[in-house]
Amino acid sequence: MRILLIEDDPKKLKALMEYVDAEYPQHELETRMSYQSGLKAILTNKFQLILLDMQLPNYDIKSGEDGYKHRAVAGKDILREIKRKNINCKVIIITQYDSFTENGRISSLQEWRNAFTKEFPNHYLEIVFYKPGLSAWKNRLKELITTIT
């Protein structure tokens, strides 16, 4: 299985890469660190699973740059493009935040789960709450990956 991990936080990226490589060494893992590079990878390659951060910079951040600006709901924007292009893949959102703001409105993770389930039923699997130092996220991620392998 080909997996794409889109994450801009270096520590979280490293932890997720190490976990996926250790648990699923037979799978091919690619990484991207921004909305644009992630979307380009999705549009030009075939992935069965996308592990996706919700907040991403628009562009890859290079030394001395800021990636333009962060997209507060980049994960949702990428899901919209996947649905619009009818790309056959599953998406798991992995986030460190327990709420998100869109258009000035704060919504809980449960509200996002409900909205994603309704809007992206063929692609969205779940939101996994990532907490460094705890194993709950690993257990939940493994459960979800097992459903598609």
Beta strands, then each sheet from edge to edge (+ up, - down):
strand 1: 2-6
strand 2: 28-32
strand 3: 49-52
strand 4: 56-57
strand 5: 70-71
strand 6: 90-95
strand 7: 99-102
strand 8: 105-108
strand 9: 124-129
sheet 1: 2+ 1+ 3+ 6+ 9+
sheet 2: 4+ 5-
sheet 3: 7+ 8-
end
